[in-house]
């Protein structure tokens, strides 16, 4: 019985570690349930990839370095989340380093796998022209009242307090935000173009230190965005669609220092140093030649990523002005009530979160009696309290997301 409990505990621990690494597969399953047509589109992409694999000898893009324009949308709630241009550039540098096989630690890949390691000849560059051909540095920053995001794509829409994508047929969109529970997730080719791209948590974006701070979460997620699967095909000893990656039972945790044999893949074992495993960042070192071919096939004529090759995102802009931020940051991140005490009028400043507009405010006295009801009509709301008797009162309101406010003021 003890052995069974220990096995269960280990499974739970492994599951938690895996959930923190990548949410792409579960996200994809949810999207398939919401959009029945998505399965057909994904199959069409896979059919195209397989046709390229079996039918062509040399492709139109063979020997060509593919350059992908990138826009990074930073959704911050607190000042420290407004990450710098340098951190963004460090992530772009990491993508180029690992997709171009410029990491020195490839020398430590086991000899059998080392010969399979590929320079994918894919590079990433922050856009210099936005969709309207205005000058840009490829980075947008936007204050959001949302303190924590879930993997439901709301961060990809301004109407949900996120940031709208730039044309996903011409740019790789990366949203960086306070993503709950997961380091990141990505869409696959064939996904709704309004949502196409990567979402990465602040903790896993850029080269910032140890753990997930080596920029490899985005490398993994870009792999998904370019149609790579996890090595185990998201099934026990499953198929990832790539010939030169050995079958393996499941994801790897930690950083193994010995051969790990599963699914009859002896004597060389699992390719746990591959970017499409869940191994710790310090052990992830390579894509294979087969993965390279699978990714690059998307850019062939008629492929789902072909239009990126004709993007204007890396062309010189036609207009020199850089778009201004949508609005100034709020002065505080909570409801602010003044003056207090008040005699005739109160000002309730809700500029940190426009989602309060349309909600009802209730003013009660010390006896709990409701004395004033008013609807919030603006982020700076003025409330007439001149008719209230002198004394202590409470203001209460609640938003759709469950956040509530309860403020006390003194009427003179």
C-alpha positions in Angstrom: 0.0 0.0 0.0 2.9 2.4 0.8 4.3 1.8 -2.6 1.0 2.7 -4.2 0.7 5.9 -2.2 4.2 6.8 -3.1 3.5 6.2 -6.8 0.4 8.4 -6.6 2.2 11.1 -4.9 5.0 11.1 -7.5 2.3 11.2 -10.3 0.7 14.2 -8.7 4.0 15.9 -8.3 4.9 15.2 -12.0 1.5 16.5 -13.1 2.0 19.8 -11.2 5.4 20.3 -12.7 4.2 19.5 -16.2 1.2 21.9 -15.8 3.5 24.7 -14.9 5.6 24.2 -18.1 3.2 24.3 -21.0 -0.5 24.5 -21.4 -0.7 24.2 -25.2 -2.1 20.7 -25.5 -4.9 21.3 -23.0 -5.6 24.6 -24.5 -5.9 23.0 -28.0 -8.4 20.4 -26.7 -10.5 23.2 -25.2 -10.5 25.0 -28.5 -11.5 21.9 -30.4 -14.6 21.6 -28.2 -15.5 25.2 -28.8 -14.9 25.2 -32.5 -15.9 22.0 -34.3 -14.3 23.3 -37.6 -10.9 23.6 -36.0 -10.3 19.8 -36.3 -10.7 20.0 -40.0 -8.3 23.0 -40.3 -5.7 21.2 -38.2 -6.0 18.1 -40.3 -5.6 20.3 -43.4 -2.3 21.6 -42.0 -1.1 18.1 -41.2 -2.0 16.9 -44.6 0.0 19.8 -46.2 3.0 19.0 -44.0 3.0 15.3 -44.9 2.7 16.2 -48.6 5.7 18.4 -48.3 7.6 15.6 -46.5 6.9 12.9 -49.0 6.5 14.7 -52.4 9.2 17.3 -52.6 13.0 16.9 -53.2 13.9 20.5 -52.9 11.5 23.2 -51.7 11.2 26.8 -52.7 12.6 28.0 -49.4 15.5 25.4 -49.1 18.7 27.2 -48.0 16.8 30.4 -47.2 16.9 31.9 -43.7 13.3 32.6 -42.7 12.9 35.9 -40.9 9.8 36.4 -38.8 8.6 39.8 -37.6 7.6 39.8 -34.0 5.4 42.1 -31.9 5.5 41.8 -28.1 2.4 43.0 -26.2 3.2 43.7 -22.5 0.1 43.8 -20.3 1.1 45.2 -17.0 -0.9 46.0 -13.9 1.9 47.2 -11.6 4.9 49.3 -12.5 7.4 46.5 -12.0 5.5 44.4 -14.6 6.3 47.1 -17.3 9.3 45.1 -18.4 12.1 46.8 -20.2 13.1 46.8 -23.9 16.3 45.0 -22.8 14.4 42.1 -21.4 12.3 41.9 -24.5 15.4 41.9 -26.7 17.0 39.2 -24.5 14.1 36.9 -25.4 14.4 37.7 -29.1 18.2 36.9 -28.8 17.3 33.6 -27.1 15.0 32.6 -29.9 17.7 33.3 -32.4 20.4 31.6 -30.4 18.5 28.3 -30.1 16.7 28.2 -33.5 20.0 28.9 -35.2 21.9 26.3 -33.0 24.3 29.0 -31.7 24.3 27.7 -28.1 27.7 26.4 -27.0 26.1 23.6 -24.9 25.2 21.6 -28.0 28.7 20.1 -27.5 27.3 18.3 -24.4 24.5 16.6 -26.3 25.0 12.8 -26.3 27.0 11.8 -29.4 24.2 9.8 -31.0 21.8 12.8 -30.8 24.4 15.4 -31.5 24.5 14.6 -35.2 20.7 15.2 -35.4 20.8 18.7 -33.9 19.7 21.3 -36.5 20.3 24.9 -37.3 16.6 25.6 -38.2 17.6 28.7 -40.3 14.7 30.6 -38.7 15.3 34.0 -37.2 13.1 36.4 -35.2 13.2 40.2 -35.3 11.2 42.8 -33.5 9.0 44.6 -36.2 10.1 48.0 -37.4 6.8 48.7 -39.2 3.4 48.2 -37.7 0.3 47.1 -39.7 -0.2 50.7 -40.9 3.5 51.0 -41.9 4.2 53.4 -39.1 7.6 53.2 -37.3 7.6 50.9 -34.3 10.1 49.1 -32.0 7.9 46.0 -32.1 6.9 46.4 -28.4 3.5 47.6 -27.1 2.8 48.3 -23.4 -0.6 48.6 -22.0 -1.9 49.1 -18.5 -4.6 46.6 -17.6 -6.8 46.4 -14.6 -6.7 42.6 -14.8 -4.4 41.4 -12.1 -4.2 37.7 -13.2 -5.0 36.0 -16.5 -6.1 32.5 -17.3 -5.4 30.5 -20.5 -8.6 31.6 -22.1 -7.3 34.1 -24.7 -8.9 37.2 -23.1 -5.5 38.9 -23.0 -5.6 39.0 -26.8 -8.5 41.4 -27.0 -8.8 45.1 -26.0 -12.4 44.6 -25.2 -11.4 42.2 -22.5 -8.7 44.7 -21.1 -6.0 43.0 -23.1 -4.3 44.0 -26.4 -5.6 43.2 -29.9 -3.3 41.2 -32.1 -1.5 42.8 -35.0 -2.3 41.0 -38.3 -1.3 37.4 -37.3 -0.7 36.5 -40.9 2.2 39.1 -41.0 3.5 39.1 -37.4 4.3 36.6 -34.6 2.3 38.1 -31.7 3.6 37.4 -28.2 1.5 38.4 -25.2 3.4 38.8 -21.9 1.2 39.0 -18.9 0.6 37.7 -15.3 -0.5 34.2 -16.5 -1.9 32.1 -13.8 -0.5 28.5 -13.2 1.3 28.1 -16.5 4.6 29.3 -18.0 3.0 29.7 -21.4 0.9 28.3 -24.2 0.7 28.7 -28.0 -1.8 28.4 -30.8 -1.2 25.9 -33.7 -1.3 26.7 -37.4 -5.0 26.7 -38.4 -6.2 28.5 -35.3 -8.6 31.5 -35.5 -6.3 34.2 -36.8 -7.6 36.7 -34.2 -6.0 34.6 -31.5 -2.9 33.3 -33.2 0.4 33.6 -31.2 2.1 32.9 -27.9 1.2 33.8 -24.3 4.1 33.8 -21.9 4.1 34.6 -18.2 6.3 37.3 -16.8 8.3 34.7 -14.8 9.2 32.8 -18.0 9.9 35.6 -20.4 13.4 36.8 -21.3 16.8 35.9 -19.9 16.4 36.9 -16.3 18.0 34.2 -14.2 17.6 30.5 -13.3 14.6 28.3 -13.5 12.3 29.5 -16.3 14.4 32.6 -16.7 16.5 31.4 -19.6 14.1 32.2 -22.4 13.4 28.6 -23.3 9.7 28.6 -22.6 9.2 30.9 -25.6 11.4 28.7 -27.6 9.2 25.7 -26.7 6.0 27.6 -27.4 7.3 28.9 -30.8 7.9 25.3 -31.6 4.2 24.6 -31.1 3.3 27.7 -33.1 5.4 26.2 -35.9 3.5 22.9 -35.6 5.8 20.9 -33.4 4.2 18.5 -30.9 5.6 17.3 -27.6 8.0 14.5 -28.1 5.6 11.9 -26.6 2.8 13.1 -28.9 0.7 13.9 -25.9 -0.1 10.2 -25.4 1.8 7.3 -23.8 4.5 6.4 -26.3 2.7 8.6 -28.8 3.8 10.0 -32.2 5.0 13.6 -32.6 5.1 13.3 -36.4 8.9 13.5 -36.6 11.0 10.6 -37.7 14.2 11.4 -35.9 12.8 11.9 -32.4 12.6 8.6 -30.6 9.3 7.6 -29.0 9.2 8.3 -25.3 6.6 7.5 -22.6 5.9 11.0 -21.4 7.5 14.3 -20.4 10.7 14.6 -18.5 11.1 16.6 -15.3 14.2 17.9 -13.8 17.5 17.5 -15.6 18.5 13.8 -16.1 22.2 13.0 -16.2 21.9 9.4 -17.4 20.1 7.6 -20.3 16.4 7.4 -19.7 15.0 4.4 -21.6 11.2 4.2 -22.3 9.0 2.8 -25.1 11.7 0.4 -26.3 14.0 3.2 -27.3 17.2 1.6 -26.0 20.1 2.0 -26.1 20.0 5.8 -26.6 16.8 6.5 -24.7 14.7 9.6 -24.5 15.8 12.8 -26.3 15.1 14.8 -23.1 17.5 17.6 -24.2 15.0 18.5 -27.0 13.2 21.8 -26.7 9.9 20.0 -27.1 10.2 18.1 -23.8 9.5 19.6 -20.3 13.1 19.2 -19.0 14.5 22.0 -17.0 15.8 25.0 -19.0 19.4 24.1 -18.2 19.0 20.8 -20.1 17.1 21.9 -23.2 19.6 22.3 -26.1 18.3 21.2 -29.5 15.8 20.8 -32.3 16.3 17.9 -34.8 16.7 17.9 -38.5 13.2 16.4 -38.7 11.7 19.1 -36.6 13.4 21.7 -38.7 11.9 20.2 -41.9 8.4 20.1 -40.2 8.6 23.7 -39.1 10.0 25.1 -42.4 7.4 23.2 -44.5 4.8 25.7 -43.2 6.4 28.4 -45.3 6.2 26.6 -48.6 3.8 27.8 -51.2 0.3 27.4 -49.9 1.5 26.7 -46.4 -0.2 28.2 -43.3 2.7 30.4 -42.4 3.7 31.4 -46.0 2.3 35.0 -45.8 4.9 35.8 -43.1 7.5 35.7 -45.9 5.8 38.7 -47.5 5.2 40.7 -44.3 6.0 44.4 -44.3 6.9 44.2 -40.6 10.6 44.3 -41.3 10.4 46.8 -44.2 11.3 50.4 -43.6 8.3 52.3 -42.3 6.4 54.7 -44.5 5.6 57.0 -41.6 8.0 58.0 -38.9 5.7 58.6 -36.0 5.4 55.9 -33.3 1.8 55.3 -32.0 1.2 56.8 -28.6 0.0 54.7 -25.6 -3.7 54.4 -25.4 -3.9 56.3 -22.1 -1.9 57.3 -19.1 -1.3 54.9 -16.3 -3.6 55.4 -13.3 -2.1 57.1 -10.2 -3.2 54.3 -8.0 -4.4 50.7 -8.3 -7.5 50.8 -6.0 -10.7 52.9 -5.6 -9.7 56.3 -4.2 -12.3 58.4 -2.4 -11.8 62.1 -1.6 -12.3 64.5 0.1 -12.8 62.6 3.4 -14.4 64.0 5.5 -16.8 65.6 2.9 -19.6 68.1 3.2 -21.3 68.4 -0.2 -19.6 66.2 -2.8 -17.5 63.1 -2.9 -15.2 62.1 -5.8 -14.7 58.4 -6.4 -11.7 57.8 -8.6 -11.9 54.4 -10.4 -9.4 55.3 -13.2 -7.5 52.1 -12.6 -10.4 49.9 -13.8 -13.0 51.1 -16.3 -15.0 47.9 -15.7 -16.6 49.7 -12.7 -18.6 51.8 -15.2 -22.2 50.7 -15.2 -22.1 49.1 -11.8 -24.3 50.3 -8.9 -22.9 52.1 -5.8 -24.8 51.7 -2.5 -24.3 54.1 0.4 -25.3 52.8 3.8 -25.3 54.3 7.3 -24.0 52.8 10.5 -27.4 51.0 11.0 -27.0 49.3 7.6 -29.7 51.3 6.0 -29.4 52.0 2.3 -29.5 55.8 1.9 -28.2 56.4 -1.6 -28.1 54.3 -4.8 -26.2 55.6 -7.8 -24.9 54.1 -11.1 -21.2 54.6 -11.9 -21.1 56.5 -15.2 -17.4 57.5 -15.5 -14.1 56.5 -14.1 -14.0 59.8 -12.1 -17.4 59.7 -10.4 -18.8 62.6 -8.4 -21.5 61.8 -5.8 -23.7 64.3 -4.2 -23.9 63.7 -0.4 -25.1 67.2 0.6 -28.5 65.9 1.8 -27.0 63.3 4.1 -27.0 63.9 7.8 -23.7 64.3 9.5 -22.1 60.9 10.4 -20.2 57.9 9.2 -21.2 56.1 6.0 -20.1 53.2 3.8 -19.8 53.0 0.0 -20.1 49.5 -1.5 -20.1 48.1 -5.0 -19.2 44.9 -6.8 -17.8 44.1 -10.3 -18.6 41.1 -12.5 -15.3 39.5 -11.8 -16.1 39.4 -8.1 -14.0 42.3 -7.0 -15.8 44.4 -4.5 -15.2 47.7 -2.7 -16.2 49.0 0.7 -15.0 52.4 1.6 -15.8 54.5 4.7 -16.3 58.3 4.7 -17.4 60.9 7.2 -20.1 63.4 6.3 -19.7 66.8 8.0 
